[in-house]
Amino acid sequence: MSNRDQFASKIGFILAAAGSAIGLGAIWKFPYMAGTNGVVYLFYYLYYVH
């Protein structure tokens, strides 16, 4: 068996878990917002992300 890498501290794990949750929330929110607000939200999103 090979050794696995581990987080150096608990705070590192908490920050990584929070970042993953926020990223998934952003991915799930985009289709909803684009569907409810149409093309206007798409232009808003592209303006601020790009």
Sequence and secondary structure as in RCSB ss.txt:
>XXXX:A:sequence
MSNRDQFASKIGFILAAAGSAIGLGAIWKFPYMAGTNGVVYLFYYLYYVH
>XXXX:A:secstr
       SSHHHHHHHHHHHHHHHHHHHHHHHHHHHHTHHHHHHHHHHH 
